[in-house]
Amino acid sequence: MTAIRRSEKGADSEKAAGSGPEGATPPPLAQTGSGKGVGKGKRVRLAPSEGDLQAVAAAGSAPMALDAPMPMAVDPMALPSTSGRVPIPEADVKLPLELNTRVSCKWTDGNYYGCRILERRRTPGWEGDPDAPGAWEYYVHYHRMNRRMDDWVSTADFDLATVEPEVVELGPDGKPKKKSRVEEHSSDEEHGDFDPQQLREHEEFTKVKNIDVIQLGPHEMHTWYFSPFPPEYNGCKKLYFCEYSLHFFKRRSQLLRHLTKCKVRHPPGEEIYRKDNISFFEIDGRKEKQFCQNLCYLAKLFLDHKTLYYDVDLFLFYVLCETDSRGAHIVGYFSKEKASEEGYNLACILALPAYQRKGYGKLLISFSYELSKLEGKVGTPERPLSDLGLVSYRGYWTRQLLPLLMVREGSVSIKELSEATRIRPDDIITTLTHLNLIQYQKGQHVICAPPDLLKRLLAEAGNPGHEVDPSKIVWSKYQAEKELEKYRP
């Protein structure tokens, strides 16, 4: 059995990466500051001990991994969320429905769930009666579901017998209180450090997805979130991306014309890793600004980060590709700051939906730590992590730490574990806590688990997927100080 002594506490910073446009000046957006924190050393000793493992409260977990497909955020058999109000008789329901109306709506699984109408619009191409039910489409948010599930629906998707009457709440001054969708998302972990005003502005600006579908190579992918493309692309249901240059177009004919001229067959930058059909390209945001801005535009369609960064000059991008005779096809990427004072080794991470459930999220995380090992630094991802990223990181940390605990004899410190894995000490502690391995005994935190339990937990963490071969990395550390000199007075 293993004992662990925790001597100091650390805190996490919060930060996120965003995006910019195709060859155009990005629209301005308010940015928020980020908190700072440090993770300090803890002491662990391995020693014989008696007693069974006692479960402790684990840190909150997310329901899915980075490689998971777009999932449901609630039990599919759950009842619709309602306010307890008596529905309006269907015969008295007035169409079109007003904004903020609460009603049950059919989801893709065929079941009905409570939702709220966030926006409405005329049905594109509708030529019939302007007051007919089919003349309107509604953008809805499903109760207790992640915003990635928000979507445009028709009147036919609603159960009009469940329309709830609007209840006017009065404020201290006797006037009706204004409602906003911030109330439903104020607990969102990805925006946990927002004050109400910041969260309200973020929700209002990004509440409606502006692009429904994208085409990237042979893959058609439905988007999850709003992305701040230039205004001329708003209302475009489908965008076509060149999978090599990431230029994007409103029409397929424009893409085909571009492909006749596009000679590149892989991302820009340097190929720093190749094994079998897997390649990584390192791209400097300052040198390849347009590609990196377009990559951020694409990524934002599947990420709900609170802060959007358009200054790609300060970031390095590591693009993961599958290669074949036609070229290198983008699978996902991660970015990191060229010079991070907090020691972050990753700013933003994405495995595209078309390539999820293939272990590529694990590969991206693993590669970021391999670079940290080559740098001789301890690393950690920027916070907040998305629900998808959180589970993937916990799985990676578990697969790295438990084998070391299983084979170590005598005592070992957290510092030694951190140096061996390049995982930040705070992340080691939170991982072991999440696994219910830590308990408090005789004035110190200890791990008390038989080898069989460690083996079972390791098996439950899943296989590592694609493993990085360090011998295939051809890379040199980025000299950030030389570039920073250019910006100093």
Secondary structure as the mmCIF struct_conf table of DSSP 4:
data_model
#
loop_
_struct_conf.conf_type_id
_struct_conf.id
_struct_conf.beg_label_comp_id
_struct_conf.beg_label_asym_id
_struct_conf.beg_label_seq_id
_struct_conf.end_label_comp_id
_struct_conf.end_label_asym_id
_struct_conf.end_label_seq_id
STRN STRN1 THR A 2 ARG A 5
BEND BEND1 GLU A 22 ALA A 24
HELX_LH_PP_P HELX_LH_PP_P1 THR A 25 PRO A 28
STRN STRN2 ARG A 43 LEU A 46
BEND BEND2 GLY A 51 GLY A 51
HELX_LH_PP_P HELX_LH_PP_P2 ALA A 57 GLY A 60
BEND BEND3 PRO A 63 MET A 64
TURN_TY1_P TURN_TY1_P1 LEU A 66 ASP A 67
BEND BEND4 ALA A 68 ALA A 68
BEND BEND5 MET A 70 MET A 70
BEND BEND6 ALA A 73 VAL A 74
TURN_TY1_P TURN_TY1_P2 PRO A 76 MET A 77
HELX_LH_PP_P HELX_LH_PP_P3 ALA A 78 SER A 81
BEND BEND7 GLY A 84 GLY A 84
HELX_LH_PP_P HELX_LH_PP_P4 ARG A 85 PRO A 89
HELX_RH_3T_P HELX_RH_3T_P1 GLU A 90 ASP A 92
BEND BEND8 LEU A 95 PRO A 96
HELX_LH_PP_P HELX_LH_PP_P5 LEU A 97 GLU A 98
TURN_TY1_P TURN_TY1_P3 LEU A 99 ASN A 100
STRN STRN3 ARG A 102 LYS A 106
TURN_TY1_P TURN_TY1_P4 THR A 108 ASP A 109
BEND BEND9 GLY A 110 GLY A 110
STRN STRN4 TYR A 112 ARG A 122
HELX_LH_PP_P HELX_LH_PP_P6 THR A 123 THR A 123
TURN_TY1_P TURN_TY1_P5 PRO A 124 GLY A 125
BEND BEND10 GLY A 128 GLY A 128
TURN_TY1_P TURN_TY1_P6 PRO A 130 ASP A 131
BEND BEND11 ALA A 132 ALA A 132
HELX_RH_3T_P HELX_RH_3T_P2 PRO A 133 ALA A 135
STRN STRN5 TRP A 136 TYR A 142
TURN_TY1_P TURN_TY1_P7 HIS A 143 ARG A 144
BEND BEND12 MET A 145 MET A 145
HELX_RH_3T_P HELX_RH_3T_P3 ARG A 147 MET A 149
STRN STRN6 ASP A 151 SER A 154
HELX_RH_3T_P HELX_RH_3T_P4 THR A 155 ASP A 157
STRN STRN7 PHE A 158 ASP A 159
HELX_RH_3T_P HELX_RH_3T_P5 LEU A 160 THR A 162
HELX_LH_PP_P HELX_LH_PP_P7 VAL A 163 GLU A 166
HELX_LH_PP_P HELX_LH_PP_P8 VAL A 168 GLU A 169
STRN STRN8 LEU A 170 LEU A 170
TURN_TY1_P TURN_TY1_P8 PRO A 172 ASP A 173
BEND BEND13 GLY A 174 LYS A 175
STRN STRN9 PRO A 176 PRO A 176
HELX_LH_PP_P HELX_LH_PP_P9 LYS A 177 LYS A 179
TURN_TY1_P TURN_TY1_P9 ARG A 181 ARG A 181
HELX_RH_AL_P HELX_RH_AL_P1 VAL A 182 HIS A 185
TURN_TY1_P TURN_TY1_P10 SER A 186 SER A 187
HELX_RH_3T_P HELX_RH_3T_P6 GLU A 189 HIS A 191
TURN_TY1_P TURN_TY1_P11 GLY A 192 ASP A 193
HELX_RH_AL_P HELX_RH_AL_P2 PRO A 196 THR A 206
BEND BEND14 LYS A 207 VAL A 208
BEND BEND15 ASN A 210 ASN A 210
STRN STRN10 VAL A 213 LEU A 216
TURN_TY1_P TURN_TY1_P12 GLY A 217 PRO A 218
STRN STRN11 HIS A 219 HIS A 222
BEND BEND16 TYR A 225 TYR A 225
HELX_RH_3T_P HELX_RH_3T_P7 PRO A 231 TYR A 233
TURN_TY1_P TURN_TY1_P13 ASN A 234 GLY A 235
BEND BEND17 LYS A 237 LYS A 237
STRN STRN12 LYS A 238 PHE A 241
TURN_TY1_P TURN_TY1_P14 GLU A 243 SER A 245
STRN STRN13 PHE A 248 PHE A 249
BEND BEND18 LYS A 250 ARG A 251
HELX_RH_AL_P HELX_RH_AL_P3 ARG A 252 LYS A 261
BEND BEND19 HIS A 266 HIS A 266
BEND BEND20 PRO A 268 GLY A 269
STRN STRN14 GLU A 270 LYS A 275
TURN_TY1_P TURN_TY1_P15 ASP A 276 ASN A 277
STRN STRN15 ILE A 278 ASP A 284
TURN_TY1_P TURN_TY1_P16 GLY A 285 LYS A 287
BEND BEND21 GLU A 288 GLU A 288
HELX_RH_AL_P HELX_RH_AL_P4 LYS A 289 LYS A 300
TURN_TY1_P TURN_TY1_P17 LEU A 301 PHE A 302
BEND BEND22 LYS A 306 LYS A 306
HELX_RH_3T_P HELX_RH_3T_P8 VAL A 312 LEU A 314
STRN STRN16 PHE A 315 ASP A 324
TURN_TY1_P TURN_TY1_P18 SER A 325 ARG A 326
STRN STRN17 GLY A 327 GLU A 337
BEND BEND23 LYS A 338 ALA A 339
TURN_TY1_P TURN_TY1_P19 GLU A 341 GLU A 342
STRN STRN18 TYR A 344 LEU A 346
BEND BEND24 ALA A 347 ALA A 347
STRN STRN19 CYS A 348 ALA A 351
HELX_RH_3T_P HELX_RH_3T_P9 PRO A 353 TYR A 355
TURN_TY1_P TURN_TY1_P20 GLN A 356 ARG A 357
BEND BEND25 LYS A 358 GLY A 359
HELX_RH_AL_P HELX_RH_AL_P5 TYR A 360 GLU A 375
TURN_TY1_P TURN_TY1_P21 GLY A 376 GLY A 376
STRN STRN20 GLY A 379 GLY A 379
STRN STRN21 THR A 380 PRO A 381
BEND BEND26 ARG A 383 PRO A 384
HELX_LH_PP_P HELX_LH_PP_P10 LEU A 385 SER A 386
HELX_RH_AL_P HELX_RH_AL_P6 ASP A 387 VAL A 407
BEND BEND27 GLY A 410 GLY A 410
HELX_RH_AL_P HELX_RH_AL_P7 ILE A 414 THR A 421
STRN STRN22 ILE A 423 ILE A 423
HELX_RH_AL_P HELX_RH_AL_P8 PRO A 425 HIS A 434
TURN_TY1_P TURN_TY1_P22 LEU A 435 ASN A 436
STRN STRN23 ILE A 438 GLN A 441
TURN_TY1_P TURN_TY1_P23 LYS A 442 GLY A 443
STRN STRN24 GLN A 444 ILE A 447
HELX_RH_AL_P HELX_RH_AL_P9 PRO A 451 GLU A 460
TURN_TY1_P TURN_TY1_P24 ALA A 461 ALA A 461
BEND BEND28 HIS A 466 HIS A 466
HELX_LH_PP_P HELX_LH_PP_P11 GLU A 467 VAL A 468
HELX_RH_3T_P HELX_RH_3T_P10 PRO A 470 LYS A 472
STRN STRN25 ILE A 473 ILE A 473
HELX_RH_AL_P HELX_RH_AL_P10 ALA A 480 TYR A 487
#
